[in-house]
Amino acid sequence: MSARLRAALRPPLLTSLAVLVAVLALASGCGGGGSDKTVTVSSANTGAAAKPHVIVQTAGQGFNAEKVFKDTAPGVVTILSIFNSGGGILGAGSGPAAGQGSGFVLNTDGEIVTNAHVVTDGTGANLKPAKQVYVEFTDQQRVPAQVLGYDPFGDVALIKVDPSGLDLKPLKLGNDSTLAVGEPVAAIGSPFGEEQSLSVGVISAINRSVKSLTQFQIEGAIQTDAAINPGNSGGPLLDPNANVIGINQQIETRSDTNSGVGFAVPVSQIKRSLPQLRQGGKAEYAYIGVSSQALYPQLAHHLGLDTSYGGLIARIVPGGPAADAGLKGGDHTVRFQASRVRAGGDVILAVDGKKVIGPNDLARFIAAYKPGDKVTLQVLKDGSKQNIEVTLGTRPTTISG
């Protein structure tokens, strides 16, 4: 693993089938003990009627963290998964293994949203669903769940419980299109098994690109300084109006614990994945088949390009949509400002009129389309600007070559 481990993934809290079976036998569940956390809400292990103690930290004026928690906590669940073999994302072992994460209730039909990595094992083409999944609610009800589908590209999964006899409290999906840096947010989940834990902070950045369960990145991720730790995965990131704006997914750390750099899958990604997961259990994405580097004025000038922006194509995937459209990748490498740049390729300036300026713009624009859609690219090719139509393909789980 890299020293910069993105580690708020499913924690290896339960390392064997025997341990999980023992935990499942507990009548009162895995309620938090007396751990003293900075900003935490933990239920004392005294039965379903016990009320959680709330320690409130205000992230900004007009932000009532206690109200957000009270409005949403009943809809946040703990998820326990049993896998056929060890070797999850954060742990390894020989025999049946188990992991724990978080999720939230989507509707009264029993649908629950979480991260794909909470209820699957492996990555890419080797991704497999958990052998068994259990969901624990705030009233100590613990029931089995069915994995309806999972999206490894967006790290989103949809599971379902039988709603009979359950008092389900759905959370509302919000909107991430108008988020701004500095806005207060709250995260609820089960870090390190401490159920119903609340942390608060602000949006540190938007439109980040983070790791998925494939070779592709998740675009549009939300960065926050709200404390996110192993076990928070799959829990909601909430705005001041108690709307879900993302799923807490991972952290960037050198110590496997929170360092103030956490990431959430944006709610727009959830909304994109869910209809496909309901229909067929998987999600498809459009694919153009290039790798590129964002230009900036100084680099463009150094390369002698008649533009100050765009996505400089480094490589073309053979047989992919871009290759079929006649686009060209780089043919040599140059050094500039302490970086190595693969130069000589075409430059994608815009996708259907939307300029490619930021490093993630091209991937983000293409991800908004469906396989089979046609897009018009404005391309700087052989020194002149041209419009080239490309028919997008279906994104593969792995990239060869």
C-alpha positions in Angstrom: 0.0 0.0 0.0 1.1 3.6 -0.7 2.1 5.8 2.3 -0.7 8.1 1.1 -3.3 5.4 1.8 -6.9 6.5 1.2 -8.2 4.6 4.1 -11.7 5.3 5.2 -12.8 2.1 3.4 -14.4 -0.9 5.0 -12.4 -1.5 8.2 -11.1 -5.0 9.0 -12.8 -4.8 12.4 -14.1 -8.4 12.3 -11.4 -10.7 11.0 -13.2 -14.1 11.1 -16.5 -15.7 10.6 -16.5 -16.9 14.2 -16.1 -13.4 15.5 -18.9 -12.0 13.4 -21.3 -14.8 14.4 -20.5 -14.0 18.0 -21.3 -10.4 17.4 -24.5 -11.2 15.7 -25.6 -13.2 18.7 -25.5 -10.1 21.0 -29.0 -9.0 21.8 -28.1 -5.4 22.3 -25.9 -5.0 19.2 -22.7 -3.1 18.8 -23.6 0.1 20.6 -20.8 2.4 21.3 -19.1 2.2 24.7 -17.4 5.0 26.7 -15.0 6.1 24.0 -14.3 9.9 24.3 -14.2 11.3 20.8 -13.9 14.9 19.7 -17.3 15.2 18.0 -19.3 12.1 18.6 -22.7 10.8 19.3 -22.7 7.3 20.7 -25.5 5.3 22.2 -24.9 3.8 25.6 -25.4 0.1 25.6 -28.5 0.2 27.7 -31.2 -1.0 25.3 -33.2 0.5 22.4 -34.9 3.1 24.6 -31.7 4.8 25.5 -31.2 8.3 24.1 -27.8 9.2 22.6 -25.7 11.9 24.2 -24.9 14.7 21.8 -21.7 16.7 21.9 -22.1 19.5 19.4 -19.4 21.4 17.6 -20.7 24.3 15.5 -19.1 24.6 12.0 -20.6 27.9 11.2 -23.4 30.4 12.1 -26.8 29.0 11.4 -25.6 25.4 11.4 -27.4 23.4 14.0 -25.5 20.1 14.2 -27.7 18.7 16.9 -30.8 19.2 14.8 -29.2 17.7 11.7 -28.3 14.6 13.8 -31.8 14.3 15.4 -33.4 14.6 12.0 -31.3 12.0 10.2 -29.7 9.6 12.7 -32.7 7.2 12.8 -32.1 6.7 9.1 -28.4 5.9 9.4 -27.5 2.2 9.7 -24.6 0.0 10.5 -23.8 -2.7 7.8 -22.0 -6.0 8.6 -20.8 -8.1 5.7 -19.4 -11.6 5.6 -17.1 -12.5 2.7 -16.1 -15.8 1.2 -12.4 -15.2 1.8 -10.1 -12.7 3.5 -8.2 -10.0 1.7 -10.6 -7.0 1.6 -9.4 -3.6 0.6 -7.9 -2.8 4.0 -7.2 -6.3 5.4 -6.0 -9.7 4.4 -6.5 -13.1 5.8 -7.0 -16.8 5.0 -10.6 -17.9 5.6 -13.9 -16.2 5.8 -13.6 -12.5 6.8 -16.0 -9.8 7.7 -16.2 -6.0 7.6 -18.3 -3.2 8.9 -19.5 0.0 7.4 -22.4 2.4 7.3 -25.4 3.2 5.1 -28.6 5.1 5.1 -32.3 4.4 4.4 -33.5 5.5 1.0 -37.2 4.7 1.2 -39.8 2.8 3.2 -39.6 -0.1 0.7 -36.4 -1.2 2.5 -33.8 0.2 0.1 -30.5 1.2 1.7 -27.6 3.0 0.0 -24.0 2.4 1.0 -20.5 2.2 -0.7 -19.9 -0.7 -3.0 -16.7 -1.6 -1.1 -18.8 -2.1 2.1 -20.7 -5.0 0.6 -18.2 -6.4 -2.0 -14.7 -7.9 -1.9 -11.9 -7.3 -4.4 -11.5 -4.8 -7.2 -12.2 -4.4 -10.9 -13.3 -7.5 -12.7 -12.6 -9.6 -9.6 -15.2 -7.7 -7.5 -17.6 -10.1 -5.8 -20.6 -9.4 -3.5 -20.5 -10.4 0.2 -21.8 -13.8 1.1 -24.1 -12.4 3.7 -25.1 -8.8 4.6 -26.8 -7.7 7.8 -28.2 -4.2 8.6 -28.5 -2.9 12.2 -30.8 0.0 12.9 -30.8 2.5 15.8 -33.5 0.6 17.7 -31.2 -2.5 17.7 -33.1 -4.4 15.1 -30.7 -6.4 13.0 -31.9 -8.1 9.8 -30.4 -9.7 6.7 -30.2 -7.7 3.5 -30.0 -8.5 -0.2 -27.4 -6.8 -2.5 -29.5 -5.5 -5.4 -26.5 -4.2 -7.3 -23.2 -2.3 -7.0 -21.4 0.3 -9.1 -17.6 -0.1 -8.8 -17.0 3.0 -10.9 -18.9 5.2 -8.5 -18.4 3.1 -5.4 -22.2 3.0 -4.8 -24.3 0.0 -3.8 -28.0 -0.6 -3.3 -29.1 -3.2 -0.8 -32.6 -4.1 0.4 -34.2 -5.4 3.6 -37.6 -6.7 4.2 -39.5 -3.6 5.6 -42.0 -5.7 7.6 -41.9 -4.8 11.2 -39.2 -2.1 10.7 -39.7 1.6 11.5 -37.8 3.0 8.5 -36.8 6.6 8.4 -35.7 7.6 4.9 -33.2 10.4 4.3 -33.7 13.0 1.6 -31.3 13.2 -1.3 -30.0 16.8 -1.8 -28.2 18.6 -4.6 -24.4 18.9 -5.0 -24.5 21.3 -8.0 -24.5 24.5 -5.9 -22.1 23.4 -3.2 -19.4 25.9 -2.2 -16.2 25.7 -0.3 -16.7 26.7 3.4 -20.2 25.4 3.7 -20.9 23.4 6.9 -21.5 19.7 6.7 -22.1 16.8 9.0 -21.1 13.1 8.7 -22.8 10.3 10.5 -21.7 6.7 10.6 -19.9 3.9 12.6 -16.2 4.8 12.7 -14.2 1.9 14.3 -17.6 0.3 15.2 -18.7 3.3 17.2 -22.3 3.5 16.0 -24.3 6.7 15.6 -21.2 8.9 15.6 -21.5 12.5 14.4 -18.6 14.7 13.1 -19.0 18.2 11.7 -16.8 20.4 9.5 -16.9 22.3 6.2 -16.6 21.5 2.5 -12.8 21.9 1.9 -13.0 21.5 -1.9 -15.3 20.3 -4.6 -14.8 18.5 -7.9 -12.0 16.3 -6.6 -10.9 13.1 -8.4 -10.6 10.0 -6.1 -10.0 6.3 -6.3 -12.8 3.9 -7.2 -12.9 0.1 -7.3 -11.6 0.2 -10.9 -8.8 1.8 -12.8 -11.0 4.9 -13.3 -11.4 7.7 -10.9 -14.6 9.0 -9.3 -15.1 12.6 -10.5 -16.8 15.4 -8.7 -16.0 14.1 -5.2 -16.5 16.4 -2.2 -13.5 17.0 0.1 -14.3 17.7 3.8 -12.5 18.2 7.1 -15.3 16.5 9.0 -13.8 13.5 10.7 -14.1 10.4 8.6 -12.5 7.1 9.7 -12.7 3.4 8.8 -16.4 2.4 9.4 -17.8 5.7 8.2 -17.8 4.3 4.7 -21.3 4.4 3.2 -22.7 6.9 5.7 -24.2 10.2 4.6 -22.6 13.5 4.3 -25.3 16.1 5.1 -25.9 19.7 4.5 -27.4 22.2 7.1 -30.9 21.2 5.9 -30.3 17.5 6.7 -30.2 16.5 3.0 -27.7 13.9 1.8 -25.1 15.5 -0.5 -22.7 12.6 -0.6 -21.6 9.2 0.7 -18.6 9.3 3.0 -16.1 7.1 1.1 -12.4 7.5 2.0 -9.7 9.5 3.6 -6.2 10.5 2.7 -3.8 9.6 5.5 -0.4 8.2 6.5 -1.6 6.7 9.7 -4.9 4.9 8.7 -6.8 7.5 10.8 -8.4 10.9 10.0 -6.1 13.7 9.1 -8.7 16.2 8.1 -8.8 15.2 4.4 -11.9 13.1 3.8 -13.8 12.5 0.6 -17.4 11.7 -0.2 -19.0 10.4 -3.4 -21.3 13.2 -4.6 -25.1 12.7 -4.4 -25.3 13.3 -8.2 -23.3 10.1 -8.5 -25.8 8.3 -6.3 -28.7 9.5 -8.4 -27.0 8.4 -11.5 -26.3 4.9 -10.2 -29.5 4.0 -8.5 -31.9 3.6 -11.5 -29.4 1.2 -13.2 -28.8 -0.8 -10.1 -32.5 -1.3 -9.6 -33.0 -2.4 -13.2 -30.0 -4.6 -13.8 -27.7 -4.7 -10.8 -24.9 -2.8 -12.5 -24.1 0.6 -13.9 -22.7 1.5 -17.3 -20.6 4.5 -18.2 -19.6 6.2 -21.4 -16.0 5.8 -22.6 -13.8 7.7 -24.9 -10.5 5.8 -24.6 -7.9 8.5 -23.9 -5.6 9.6 -21.1 -4.8 13.2 -21.1 -3.2 16.0 -19.2 -4.7 19.5 -18.6 -2.7 22.3 -20.2 -1.9 25.6 -18.6 -0.6 28.7 -20.4 3.1 28.2 -19.6 3.1 24.5 -20.7 1.1 25.2 -23.8 3.6 28.0 -24.8 6.5 25.7 -24.1 5.0 23.1 -26.4 4.2 25.6 -29.1 0.5 25.0 -29.0 -2.0 27.7 -30.1 -4.1 27.5 -27.0 -3.9 28.2 -23.3 -6.2 25.4 -22.1 -7.4 21.9 -23.1 -6.7 18.2 -22.5 -3.5 17.2 -24.1 -3.9 13.6 -25.2 -1.1 11.4 -23.9 -2.3 8.0 -25.0 -5.1 6.5 -27.1 -6.5 3.1 -26.2 -6.2 1.0 -29.4 -9.6 0.1 -30.8 -11.4 2.7 -28.6 -13.8 5.4 -29.6 -11.1 8.1 -29.9 -8.9 5.9 -32.0 -11.8 5.1 -34.3 -12.4 8.8 -34.7 -8.8 9.4 -35.7 -7.5 11.2 -32.6 -3.8 10.9 -32.0 -1.9 10.5 -28.7 1.6 11.7 -27.7 4.7 10.3 -29.3 7.5 11.7 -27.1 8.2 12.9 -23.6 9.5 16.3 -22.5 10.5 17.8 -19.2 8.9 21.1 -18.1 8.8 22.7 -14.6 9.8 19.5 -12.8 7.2 17.4 -14.7 7.4 14.9 -17.5 4.8 15.5 -20.2 3.9 13.2 -23.0 3.7 15.6 -26.0 2.9 15.5 -29.7 -0.8 14.4 -29.3 -4.0 16.2 -30.2 -5.6 18.6 -27.7 -9.3 18.3 -26.8 -10.5 21.9 -26.3 -14.2 21.3 -25.7 -16.9 18.6 -25.5 -20.2 19.7 -27.0 -19.2 23.3 -26.5 -18.0 22.9 -22.8 -14.4 24.0 -22.5 -11.9 21.5 -21.1 -9.9 23.6 -18.6 -9.5 21.7 -15.3 -7.6 18.4 -14.9 -10.8 16.4 -14.4 -13.0 18.2 -16.9 -12.7 15.8 -19.8 -13.5 12.7 -17.6 -16.3 14.6 -15.9 -17.9 15.7 -19.1 -17.7 12.2 -20.7 -19.2 10.6 -17.6 -22.3 12.6 -18.1 -23.2 10.8 -21.3 -24.4 7.2 -22.0 -22.7 4.5 -24.1 -23.6 5.0 -27.7 -24.1 8.8 -27.4 -22.4 11.0 -30.0 -20.4 14.0 -28.9 -18.7 16.7 -30.9 -15.1 17.4 -29.8 -13.3 20.7 -30.6 -9.8 19.5 -31.2 -6.5 21.2 -31.9 -5.0 18.8 -34.5 -2.0 19.4 -36.6 -2.0 23.1 -35.7 -5.7 23.8 -36.6 -9.0 23.6 -34.7 -11.3 20.9 -36.0 -14.7 19.5 -34.9 -14.6 15.8 -34.7 -17.6 13.6 -33.9 -17.0 10.6 -31.6 -19.4 7.8 -30.8 -18.8 6.9 -27.1 -18.3 3.3 -26.1 -19.0 1.4 -22.8 -16.4 1.9 -20.1 -14.5 -1.3 -19.4 -13.7 -2.4 -15.8 -10.0 -2.7 -16.6 -7.8 -1.1 -19.2 -5.4 -3.3 -21.2 -2.1 -2.0 -22.5 
